[in-house]
Amino acid sequence: MIKSMTGFGRSEFTDGKRNITVEIKSVNHRFNDITIKMPRRYSFAEERIKAIVKEIARRGKIEVSIMIESVAGDDVAVRLNTPAAKRYYDNLVELKRELGLEGEITVSLLASMPDVLRTVSDIEEEEEVIQSLTVPVTAAVQQLNEMRILEGEELAKDILMRGSHILDLAAIIRDRAPVMAAVYADKLRERISELVKGVIEVPDDRILLEAAIFADKASITEEVVRLESHIRQLHKILAESNQPDGKKLDFLVQEMNREANTIGSKANDVEVTNWVVEMKSEIEKIREQVQNIE
């Protein structure tokens, strides 16, 4: 199924020791870019969380925000960095001596220095914490996925509708193609008549030859056939996709636009040009929609 890259999911969970809130949002992106925002002391769980997200969301810029409130307070430990405290003390003593300062170097002063006291996760409980995080992360990812699927269905409907319209325009242009040579021959006769004003009679077979040469140069049959083929491939992917096909669809849209441009430049026909303009407008709208497909 086709999925959008835009979505949002949220879940809450408590295991008795901590309350966990997970929010996941995603937008379109060329690759799979996952960012985890969570307290640093739980960073050991990042790779497991990314793995859960990647199983469901395989393309897009995805931001995972995890808020953890410790209820029991026993999932962290406070570590004293004695060497750092000693270096701070020695430097403060030196600072007092050099500048002739007064005042005591107290425990509270040393404890307030960076990295003297650090909170770290209780290593023995890392797996337990990961298991607790897995529950709300999985639930939030499922919500995200459901939203991406629903939006993907709407995108597919719109693209299919526009693709069908382009097929209709291609059929009209294909039917018009044989007439273009005759129209060119009539315009050529009129133009020659205006120029020679009846003084010289131009053989009709010469005009027909020029029209035939024009028809050969202006032939758009191959381009129309390829364009129709691209549209059918587009429909097939949208109907049968079971993997991220956004890049494949983007390539097809580029090829569709290329064929439409070639048709417009070769046709040299006002009616065909008008239909091509309408066709290119629809292709551009499809391109915009495809940019948000996983």
N, C-alpha and C positions, 0 to 999 in steps of 0.2 A: 504494500500500500504506500501511497505517496504521503509524506509527512512534511509539514512546515518546519522551519527552524525556529519559529517564534513560539514561546510558551512560558508557562509559569506553574510551579508546584510548591505546596507548603505542607508541612507535617509537624506534629508535636508528639513527644514520647517521654515518659518518665520510667526509670528503672528502680526508683526508691532512693537512689543515691544522687541522681542528677536529673534535672529537667532539660530536655533537648528540643530546640526549635530549628527546623531546617527549611530554608527557602531556596528555590532554584529558579532561575530565569535564563532564558536563552534567546538569542537573536541570530540573524543570518551571518555567516562567515564562510570563507572559502574552505577552511579546514576544521579540525576538531580542537577547539581551544577551551580548556576547562580551567577555571580559577577557583580555588578554595579559600574562603575567608572564615577562619576559626581561631580560637585562642591558641597561642603558640605551643602551650604545653601539651596540646592534643595533636600536634603536627605528625606524630607517628602514624596517624590513621589516614593521612591524605591519599596515599596510593590506593588503599582499599576503597576509599570513597570514589576516587576517579574511575576505578575499575567498574564500580556499580553503575556510574553515570554512562560510561562508554558502552556498556552492554545495550543501553536503550537509545541514547542520543549519540549517533556516530558522526554528526557534522553540525557545526554551529559554534558560536561563542557562548559558552555556558558559565554562569557565575553561581557558585554554591555558597550560601551564607549559613553558617552553623553557630547558633548561640547556645551556650551550655551554662546552666546554673547549678552549681554543686549544692546539693541538699545536705548530705552527710559530711562533706568536706574531707573525706578520707581517700579521695582519688588523687590527691596531690601531696607532696612532701616539701618541706622547707629545708634547703641545703645551705650550710654556712661555708662560704669561701674564705677560709682562714688566711691563705697566702695573700689574697687581695686585701683583706682587712689590715694585715701587717704592713703592706706596701702603702696603703692610705695613711696609716698611723705614722710611719717613718717620714713620709713626705710632709705631713702636717706638722710634725715636730721640727723638721728642717725649715718649713715655711715660717713657723713662729720664731725660730732662732734668727733667720735671715732678716726678717722684717721687724723683729722686736715686739711681737704681738703678745697680748695677754689672753687668758682664757684656757679652759680645760678641754682636752680632747676626750669627749665622753663616748660611752657605748652607743647612745642614741644617734650621735653624729656619725660614727662609723657605720652603724646599721643602715643609715639613710643613703650611704654611698652606693652607686650602681654596682650590681653584681656581687655585693657582699652577702646579701641574703637572696636566694633565688627559689622560686617555686618550680618544682619539676613534677612530672607525672610519676605516679607510683608504678615502676616498671613491672612489678608482679601482676598488676591489674590491666595492663595494656590490652590484652585480648578481650577481656571483659568489656572494657570501654569501647573497643571496636565493634563488638557484637551489639552493644546498646546503640551506637551511632548508626549501625547498618539498618536498623528498623525504620527510623524516620527518614533516612536518606532514600531507602528503597521506596517508601510510600510517596515521598515528594517527587521522585523520578517518575513513578507511575502516573501521578497527576500531570506532570509535565508532558509525558508521552501522550496521554489522552487528549490534552489540549492541542498538541502538535498534530495528532491524527485528524482531529475535527477540522482544524484550520487547513490541513493538507487536502481534505476532501473538498472543501470550498474552493481552494485554489485549482484543484483538478477539474471541477465542474466548469469554472470560468475558462480555463485553458482549452478544454474540450469544445466548449461553445464557440470560442474564437477560432479554434482549429477547423471546425466544421464550416464556419463562414469563409475562411481562407480557401478551403476546398471548393466551395461554391464559386468563389471568384476565379479560381484557377480553371474551373470547368467553363465559365463564361469566356475567359481569355482564350482557352483552347478552341472553343467554337468560333471565336472571332478571327483566329489566326489565318484560316484560308481566305477570308474576305479581304485581308489587308493588301494582298497583291493586286486584286481588282481595284480597290480604292486608290492605290498608288498609281495604277495605269490610267485611271480616269483623271486624277490630278495632273499626271504627266501630260496627257492630251490637252487639258485646259491650259496648262502653263505654256506648252509649245505653241498652241493657237494664239495665245496672247502675244508671244514673242514674234512669230513670223507673220501674223495677221493675214493668213491665207496666201501669202506669196509663194511659199514652198509647201508642198504636201509631204508630210512625213509618213512613210509606210507604217501601216498598223502592226505588221509583224516585228518591226523595229521597236515599237513601243512595248509590245508583248514581251520581247526579249529583255528589254530593260526591266520590265515588271518581274520577269522570272528571276533575273539576277538579284533584284531587290528582295524578292521572296526568299531566296536562298540565304542572303546575308542576314535577313531579319527573322529567320526561322527561330521560333521560341519553343518548339515542341519538346526538345530535350530538357530545357529549363523547367517547363511546366510539369513534365513527367517526374523530374527529380524533386520538385517542390511538393507534388502530391505524395511522393514516396516518403519524404521527410515528415509530412503531416501524419501519415498513417503510422510511421514509427513512433511519433509523439503520442498518438492515441494508444498504441500498443503498450508503451512503457507506462503510461498513466494507469492503464487497466490491469497490468500484470506485475508491476514492480513489487519486489519484496526486499529491496536493498536501497541504500542511498543512491539515487539516480539524478540528482540535481545537476551535476557536472555534465552528464550525458545529454540531459535536456538542454542545457545551456549551449552545448556544441550544436545540437540540431537546430536551435533557434538561429544561431549564427549562419548556418548553411541555408536556412529558409530565407533569411534576409539577403544573402548573397544571390540566390536564384531570383528573388523578386527584383533586385537591382539590375541584374542582367536582362531580365524580361523587359523592364522599363526602358533600358538603354537601347535594346535591339529593336523593339517593336515599332518605334516611329509612328505611333498611332495615338490620337488624342483620347479615344475611348479606353484603349488599353492602359494608357498612362494614368487616367483617372482611377481605373480599377487597381492598378499597382499602388497608387498612393493610399487607397483605402486598405489594401492588403498589408502594406508596410506599417500602417498605423496599428493594425491588429497584431502584427508580429511584434512590434515594440511593446504592446501591452502584455503579450505573452512573455516576452523577455523579462519584464519587470516582475511578473508573478514567479517565474522560474528562479529568479535570484533568491527567493525565500524558501525554496524546496530543498530538503535535506539531500 
